[in-house]
């Protein structure tokens, strides 16, 4: 046998062994947990703690981001030659942002894009990003394409190979769709990355061995939980703010069209509608500071969970996301029941300006005399009510859900007097007489949550 034949046979044997290894890996892979970390993963997929690092978009020419407006804007191509909008300052924005992320890409477990964004003029379609010209990702549909006013907080998993160690170019784009001007706003955006265990930066900061979890103790009346961060006392002095977040069925305040998920969102990079927060200094030496989670206005349910986002004084970009504390419940109540009522006639373009009244109705299948407590949940965009004082009413009674005219998102959770409600149809009306933007009701619209006597409706 020639030397060439021996080498070929040996090479063939080596290749066969490699193919066998791949085949075995494929055969057994489903039973192995290889999934990359995901910030929005459900509780049963968050069984271990994970360090994340945020790299936020910074506006301004010194950060490589020239801008003609204070807000980051994205336009459809038609805007460039639009006879009315083409010469406006907003039309000069090109949808490109640079985000500086100085990271050793070999030391990352996962990467995600996150932003706080106004969904744009109702009808705007196909919102998307392209990262460094490599991969294009379509942002989730959250009602804008169907004609609703929307605000959303997408978490888009990225390929690590999309990134570069340095300035990352994120190009936004969208289509005209069915609206008069394809347009959206991005208030904040970030690339967040999951660090490998034992990352050199964690070692340098003395955090490589850090662990923490949330302890949840039910209150004596079973109408809530007392939450505390449980961590080794040696780390307590290094901890900054701690924000607690819940997984449960409730009002969809983050607009992702899911009532069962991790609730809450960020505004100006800070948590809104989370369960509560504690500041670093209040943790003390034992980490025993607590947050009270009142569940008295949530329906009875199982499968709830909590987690905490832990920040550190030595590096504010770092966040440790604790494992999910699972299997929490709200037991069936003997004397009361909690229900959520939402409009079935929610208008598209729920947006009032120039005295154009918009309305919807909530069909309340409860006798107001049996209601122990009621709340209005609602998200609005504050373009201003003009001279109208009672700009949003329930059965003619005003509720202040969109104060001011700062063009910002507002989440309202307001007590409702049961006397303002009626059994059957309850009329909600929105009115603004401003010439320009006015007030938007953000999708999925308002909801009335009532707690009523269990045997009486």
C-alpha positions as CSV (number, residue, x, y, z in Angstrom):
1,X,0.0,0.0,0.0
2,X,1.4,3.4,-1.0
3,X,2.0,6.2,1.5
4,X,-0.6,8.2,-0.3
5,X,-3.2,5.4,0.1
6,X,-2.3,5.1,3.8
7,X,-2.7,8.9,4.3
8,X,-6.0,8.9,2.5
9,X,-7.3,6.0,4.6
10,X,-6.2,7.7,7.8
11,X,-7.8,10.9,6.7
12,X,-11.0,9.1,5.8
13,X,-11.0,7.5,9.2
14,X,-10.5,10.8,11.0
15,X,-13.3,12.4,8.9
16,X,-15.6,9.5,9.7
17,X,-14.9,10.0,13.5
18,X,-15.6,13.7,13.2
19,X,-18.9,13.0,11.4
20,X,-19.8,10.4,14.1
21,X,-19.1,13.0,16.8
22,X,-21.3,15.6,15.0
23,X,-24.1,13.0,14.6
24,X,-24.0,12.1,18.3
25,X,-24.1,15.8,19.2
26,X,-27.1,16.4,17.0
27,X,-28.8,13.3,18.4
28,X,-28.4,14.3,22.0
29,X,-28.4,18.1,21.7
30,X,-32.2,18.5,22.4
31,X,-31.6,17.2,26.0
32,X,-28.8,19.7,26.6
33,X,-29.4,23.3,27.6
34,X,-27.5,25.2,25.0
35,X,-29.8,28.2,24.7
36,X,-28.2,31.6,24.9
37,X,-29.3,33.9,27.6
38,X,-32.3,36.0,26.8
39,X,-33.5,39.0,28.9
40,X,-37.2,38.4,28.0
41,X,-37.1,34.6,28.4
42,X,-39.9,33.1,30.5
43,X,-39.2,32.2,34.1
44,X,-38.6,28.5,33.5
45,X,-35.7,29.5,31.2
46,X,-34.1,31.8,33.7
47,X,-32.8,29.3,36.3
48,X,-29.4,30.9,36.7
49,X,-28.1,34.4,37.3
50,X,-26.5,36.3,34.4
51,X,-24.3,39.4,34.1
52,X,-25.4,41.8,31.4
53,X,-23.7,45.0,30.3
54,X,-25.6,47.9,28.6
55,X,-24.1,50.2,26.0
56,X,-26.5,53.0,25.4
57,X,-26.8,55.2,22.4
58,X,-25.4,58.7,23.0
59,X,-26.6,61.5,20.8
60,X,-24.3,64.3,19.6
61,X,-21.6,64.8,17.1
62,X,-18.9,64.0,19.7
63,X,-20.4,60.5,19.9
64,X,-20.5,60.1,16.1
65,X,-24.2,60.9,15.9
66,X,-25.0,64.2,14.2
67,X,-28.6,65.2,14.6
68,X,-30.8,68.0,13.3
69,X,-33.4,67.3,16.1
70,X,-33.2,66.6,19.8
71,X,-35.1,63.3,19.2
72,X,-33.9,60.4,17.0
73,X,-36.3,60.2,14.1
74,X,-36.8,57.6,11.3
75,X,-38.6,58.4,8.0
76,X,-40.0,56.4,5.1
77,X,-38.3,57.1,1.8
78,X,-41.4,59.1,0.6
79,X,-40.7,61.8,3.1
80,X,-37.7,63.0,1.2
81,X,-39.8,64.3,-1.7
82,X,-43.1,64.9,0.0
83,X,-44.5,68.2,-1.0
84,X,-45.4,69.2,2.6
85,X,-42.9,67.3,4.8
86,X,-39.9,67.1,2.5
87,X,-38.5,70.5,3.5
88,X,-39.1,70.0,7.2
89,X,-36.2,69.6,9.5
90,X,-37.3,66.1,10.6
91,X,-37.0,64.9,7.0
92,X,-33.2,65.4,7.1
93,X,-32.8,62.5,9.7
94,X,-31.3,59.4,8.1
95,X,-32.1,56.8,10.8
96,X,-28.5,55.9,11.5
97,X,-27.1,55.7,15.0
98,X,-23.7,54.6,16.3
99,X,-23.5,52.8,19.6
100,X,-20.1,52.4,21.1
101,X,-19.6,48.9,22.6
102,X,-16.0,48.2,23.6
103,X,-16.3,44.4,24.2
104,X,-14.1,41.4,23.6
105,X,-16.6,39.5,21.4
106,X,-15.0,36.2,22.3
107,X,-16.2,36.7,25.9
108,X,-19.9,37.2,25.1
109,X,-22.6,34.6,25.6
110,X,-25.3,36.7,23.8
111,X,-26.2,40.1,22.4
112,X,-29.4,42.0,22.1
113,X,-30.7,45.3,20.8
114,X,-33.2,47.2,23.0
115,X,-35.0,50.5,22.6
116,X,-37.7,52.7,23.8
117,X,-39.7,53.8,20.7
118,X,-42.8,55.6,19.7
119,X,-44.3,53.3,17.0
120,X,-45.0,56.3,14.8
121,X,-47.9,57.6,12.8
122,X,-50.6,54.9,12.8
123,X,-50.2,52.9,9.6
124,X,-46.4,53.1,9.5
125,X,-45.1,49.6,8.5
126,X,-42.2,47.2,8.5
127,X,-40.0,48.9,11.1
128,X,-36.6,47.3,11.1
129,X,-32.9,47.6,11.9
130,X,-29.7,46.6,10.1
131,X,-26.6,46.1,12.3
132,X,-23.2,47.0,10.8
133,X,-24.7,46.2,7.4
134,X,-24.7,42.5,8.3
135,X,-28.1,41.3,9.4
136,X,-31.5,42.9,9.2
137,X,-34.1,42.4,12.0
138,X,-37.8,43.4,11.7
139,X,-39.1,45.0,14.9
140,X,-42.2,43.3,16.3
141,X,-45.7,44.4,15.1
142,X,-47.5,45.9,18.0
143,X,-50.5,47.5,16.4
144,X,-49.1,50.4,14.4
145,X,-49.5,48.7,11.1
146,X,-53.2,48.1,11.9
147,X,-53.7,51.9,12.5
148,X,-53.2,52.1,16.3
149,X,-51.1,54.5,18.3
150,X,-48.3,52.4,19.9
151,X,-45.2,52.6,22.0
152,X,-42.9,49.6,22.4
153,X,-39.7,48.2,23.9
154,X,-38.3,45.5,21.6
155,X,-35.6,43.1,22.7
156,X,-34.0,41.8,19.6
157,X,-31.5,38.9,19.9
158,X,-28.5,39.6,17.7
159,X,-25.8,37.4,16.3
160,X,-22.6,38.2,18.1
161,X,-21.0,38.2,14.6
162,X,-23.2,41.2,13.8
163,X,-21.1,43.3,16.3
164,X,-17.7,44.9,16.2
165,X,-15.5,45.8,19.1
166,X,-16.1,49.6,19.0
167,X,-18.7,51.7,17.2
168,X,-21.6,49.7,16.0
169,X,-23.8,51.1,13.2
170,X,-27.6,50.5,13.7
171,X,-29.5,51.6,10.6
172,X,-33.3,52.1,11.2
173,X,-35.7,51.9,8.3
174,X,-39.5,51.7,7.8
175,X,-42.1,51.9,5.1
176,X,-44.9,54.3,4.4
177,X,-47.6,51.7,4.9
178,X,-51.1,53.2,5.0
179,X,-50.2,56.5,6.8
180,X,-49.7,60.0,5.5
181,X,-46.1,60.1,6.7
182,X,-44.1,57.0,7.6
183,X,-42.4,58.1,10.7
184,X,-41.3,56.9,14.2
185,X,-39.2,58.2,17.2
186,X,-36.6,56.4,19.2
187,X,-36.1,57.9,22.7
188,X,-33.4,55.5,23.9
189,X,-31.5,52.5,22.4
190,X,-28.9,50.1,23.7
191,X,-26.8,47.1,22.8
192,X,-26.8,44.8,25.8
193,X,-24.5,41.8,26.0
194,X,-24.4,38.8,28.3
195,X,-20.9,38.2,29.7
196,X,-19.3,34.8,30.1
197,X,-18.8,33.4,33.6
198,X,-15.5,34.5,34.9
199,X,-15.2,37.4,32.5
200,X,-12.0,39.4,33.2
201,X,-13.9,42.5,34.0
202,X,-15.9,40.7,36.7
203,X,-12.7,39.3,38.1
204,X,-11.1,42.8,38.2
205,X,-14.2,44.2,40.0
206,X,-14.3,41.3,42.5
207,X,-17.7,40.2,41.2
208,X,-16.8,36.9,39.5
209,X,-18.2,34.9,42.5
210,X,-21.3,37.1,43.0
211,X,-24.6,35.4,43.3
212,X,-28.0,36.7,44.4
213,X,-31.7,35.7,44.3
214,X,-35.0,37.1,45.3
215,X,-36.8,35.8,48.4
216,X,-40.6,36.2,48.2
217,X,-42.5,35.7,51.4
218,X,-46.4,35.8,51.2
219,X,-48.1,38.4,53.4
220,X,-50.3,37.1,56.2
221,X,-53.5,38.1,54.3
222,X,-52.2,36.4,51.1
223,X,-52.7,39.6,49.2
224,X,-49.1,40.2,48.3
225,X,-45.4,39.3,48.8
226,X,-42.5,40.8,50.7
227,X,-39.5,40.8,48.4
228,X,-35.9,41.0,49.4
229,X,-32.6,40.5,47.6
230,X,-30.7,37.6,49.2
231,X,-26.9,37.9,48.6
232,X,-23.7,37.2,50.5
233,X,-23.1,40.0,53.0
234,X,-19.6,40.5,51.7
235,X,-21.1,41.9,48.5
236,X,-23.8,44.1,50.0
237,X,-21.7,47.3,50.1
238,X,-20.9,47.0,46.4
239,X,-24.5,47.0,45.3
240,X,-26.2,50.0,43.8
241,X,-30.0,50.2,43.0
242,X,-32.0,47.0,42.9
243,X,-35.2,46.8,40.8
244,X,-37.7,44.0,41.3
245,X,-39.8,42.8,38.3
246,X,-42.7,40.4,38.2
247,X,-44.0,37.8,35.8
248,X,-47.8,37.6,36.0
249,X,-51.1,38.0,34.2
250,X,-52.2,41.7,34.2
251,X,-52.6,44.9,32.3
252,X,-50.3,45.1,29.2
253,X,-48.6,48.3,30.2
254,X,-45.5,47.7,28.0
255,X,-47.6,47.3,24.8
256,X,-46.2,44.0,23.6
257,X,-49.7,42.6,23.3
258,X,-49.0,40.1,26.1
259,X,-50.8,40.1,29.4
260,X,-48.7,37.3,30.8
261,X,-45.1,38.3,30.7
262,X,-42.4,40.3,32.6
263,X,-44.3,43.5,33.3
264,X,-43.0,47.0,33.1
265,X,-40.8,49.0,30.8
266,X,-38.2,51.7,30.9
267,X,-38.5,55.4,30.4
268,X,-35.4,57.5,30.1
269,X,-33.6,54.2,30.9
270,X,-35.3,53.9,34.3
271,X,-37.9,51.2,35.2
272,X,-41.6,52.1,35.2
273,X,-44.4,49.8,36.4
274,X,-41.9,47.4,38.0
275,X,-42.7,46.0,41.4
276,X,-40.4,48.4,43.3
277,X,-36.8,49.4,43.9
278,X,-34.3,49.8,46.8
279,X,-31.3,52.0,46.7
280,X,-27.8,50.5,47.3
281,X,-27.1,52.2,50.7
282,X,-30.4,51.0,52.2
283,X,-29.4,47.3,51.6
284,X,-27.2,47.4,54.7
285,X,-24.7,44.8,55.7
286,X,-27.1,41.9,55.4
287,X,-29.1,42.8,52.3
288,X,-32.4,42.7,54.1
289,X,-34.2,45.7,52.7
290,X,-37.6,44.8,51.3
291,X,-40.1,45.8,48.7
292,X,-43.9,45.1,49.2
293,X,-45.7,43.7,46.2
294,X,-49.4,44.3,46.5
295,X,-51.4,41.7,44.5
296,X,-54.8,42.7,45.8
297,X,-55.9,44.1,42.4
298,X,-54.6,41.1,40.3
299,X,-56.8,38.1,39.4
300,X,-56.2,34.8,41.2
301,X,-53.5,32.9,39.3
302,X,-50.6,30.5,39.5
303,X,-47.2,30.4,37.8
304,X,-46.1,33.9,38.8
305,X,-42.4,34.7,39.3
306,X,-40.1,37.6,40.4
307,X,-36.6,38.5,39.6
308,X,-34.3,41.5,40.3
309,X,-31.9,43.6,38.2
310,X,-28.9,44.4,40.4
311,X,-26.6,47.3,39.6
312,X,-23.2,48.0,41.0
313,X,-21.5,51.1,42.3
314,X,-18.2,50.2,40.6
315,X,-19.7,49.9,37.1
316,X,-23.2,51.3,36.4
317,X,-23.2,49.6,33.0
318,X,-23.3,46.2,34.7
319,X,-26.5,44.5,35.6
320,X,-26.8,41.1,37.3
321,X,-30.2,39.5,36.5
322,X,-31.1,37.1,39.2
323,X,-32.7,33.7,38.5
324,X,-36.4,33.8,38.5
325,X,-38.1,32.9,41.8
326,X,-40.9,30.8,40.5
327,X,-44.2,29.1,41.5
328,X,-45.7,32.1,43.2
329,X,-49.5,32.2,43.4
330,X,-52.5,34.4,44.1
331,X,-55.0,32.0,45.7
332,X,-58.7,32.1,44.9
333,X,-60.3,34.6,47.3
334,X,-63.3,33.5,49.4
335,X,-65.1,36.8,49.5
336,X,-63.8,38.8,46.5
337,X,-62.9,38.4,42.9
338,X,-60.7,40.6,40.6
339,X,-61.6,41.1,37.0
340,X,-60.3,43.2,34.1
341,X,-62.6,44.9,31.6
342,X,-61.3,46.3,28.3
343,X,-63.0,48.0,25.3
344,X,-64.3,45.9,22.4
345,X,-64.8,49.0,20.2
346,X,-61.4,50.6,20.6
347,X,-61.0,52.9,17.6
348,X,-57.9,53.0,15.5
349,X,-56.1,56.3,15.4
350,X,-57.2,56.8,19.0
351,X,-55.8,60.3,18.8
352,X,-57.6,63.6,19.4
353,X,-56.6,67.0,18.1
354,X,-58.5,70.0,16.6
355,X,-61.7,69.2,18.5
356,X,-61.9,65.7,17.0
357,X,-63.5,63.6,19.8
358,X,-62.6,59.9,20.0
359,X,-64.4,57.4,22.2
360,X,-64.8,53.8,23.3
361,X,-67.0,51.8,25.7
362,X,-66.2,49.3,28.4
363,X,-69.0,46.7,29.1
364,X,-68.9,46.3,32.8
365,X,-70.7,43.1,33.9
366,X,-70.7,44.0,37.6
367,X,-73.1,46.0,39.8
368,X,-71.2,49.1,41.0
369,X,-72.7,48.6,44.4
370,X,-70.7,45.3,44.7
371,X,-67.4,46.9,43.8
372,X,-64.9,47.1,46.7
373,X,-62.2,48.9,44.6
374,X,-61.7,49.9,41.0
375,X,-58.7,51.2,39.0
376,X,-58.1,52.7,35.6
377,X,-55.0,51.5,33.7
378,X,-54.0,53.6,30.6
379,X,-51.1,54.7,28.6
380,X,-51.0,58.0,26.8
381,X,-48.8,60.2,24.7
382,X,-49.0,63.8,25.8
383,X,-49.2,66.2,22.9
384,X,-51.4,68.5,24.9
385,X,-55.1,69.1,25.5
386,X,-55.1,72.7,24.5
387,X,-57.9,74.6,26.3
388,X,-59.9,71.5,27.1
389,X,-59.9,70.9,30.9
390,X,-61.8,67.6,31.0
391,X,-59.9,66.0,28.2
392,X,-60.5,62.4,29.2
393,X,-63.7,61.3,30.9
394,X,-65.5,58.1,32.1
395,X,-69.2,58.6,31.9
396,X,-68.6,62.4,32.0
397,X,-66.1,62.3,35.0
398,X,-62.6,63.6,34.2
399,X,-59.5,61.5,34.9
400,X,-56.1,63.1,34.5
401,X,-54.3,60.6,32.3
402,X,-52.3,63.0,30.0
403,X,-51.2,66.1,31.9
404,X,-49.0,68.6,30.1
405,X,-47.8,68.8,26.5
406,X,-44.2,67.5,26.6
407,X,-44.7,64.8,23.9
408,X,-43.9,62.0,26.3
409,X,-45.3,58.6,27.4
410,X,-47.3,58.5,30.6
411,X,-48.6,55.3,32.3
412,X,-51.5,56.0,34.6
413,X,-52.9,53.7,37.3
414,X,-55.7,55.8,38.9
415,X,-58.3,54.9,41.5
416,X,-61.9,55.0,40.1
417,X,-64.8,55.8,42.3
418,X,-67.4,53.0,41.8
419,X,-70.1,55.6,41.8
420,X,-68.6,56.8,38.4
421,X,-69.3,53.4,36.9
422,X,-72.5,51.8,35.7
423,X,-73.5,48.2,34.9
424,X,-73.3,47.8,31.2
425,X,-71.7,50.2,28.8
426,X,-69.4,52.8,30.2
427,X,-68.4,55.6,27.9
428,X,-64.8,56.9,27.6
429,X,-64.2,60.0,25.7
430,X,-61.0,61.9,24.6
431,X,-60.9,65.5,23.4
432,X,-58.1,67.9,22.5
433,X,-58.4,71.2,20.7
434,X,-54.7,71.6,19.9
435,X,-53.9,72.5,16.3
436,X,-51.1,70.0,16.1
437,X,-50.3,66.7,17.8
438,X,-52.9,66.4,20.6
439,X,-53.3,63.4,22.8
440,X,-52.8,59.7,21.9
441,X,-54.2,56.7,23.7
442,X,-51.6,54.0,23.3
443,X,-52.5,50.5,22.3
444,X,-53.9,48.3,23.7
445,X,-56.0,51.1,25.2
446,X,-57.6,51.6,28.6
447,X,-58.7,48.9,31.0
448,X,-60.8,49.0,34.2
449,X,-59.8,46.5,36.9
450,X,-62.4,45.9,39.6
451,X,-62.4,44.0,42.8
452,X,-66.0,43.0,43.7
453,X,-67.8,40.7,46.2
454,X,-67.4,37.2,45.0
455,X,-71.0,36.1,45.2
456,X,-72.5,39.3,44.0
457,X,-72.2,40.8,40.6
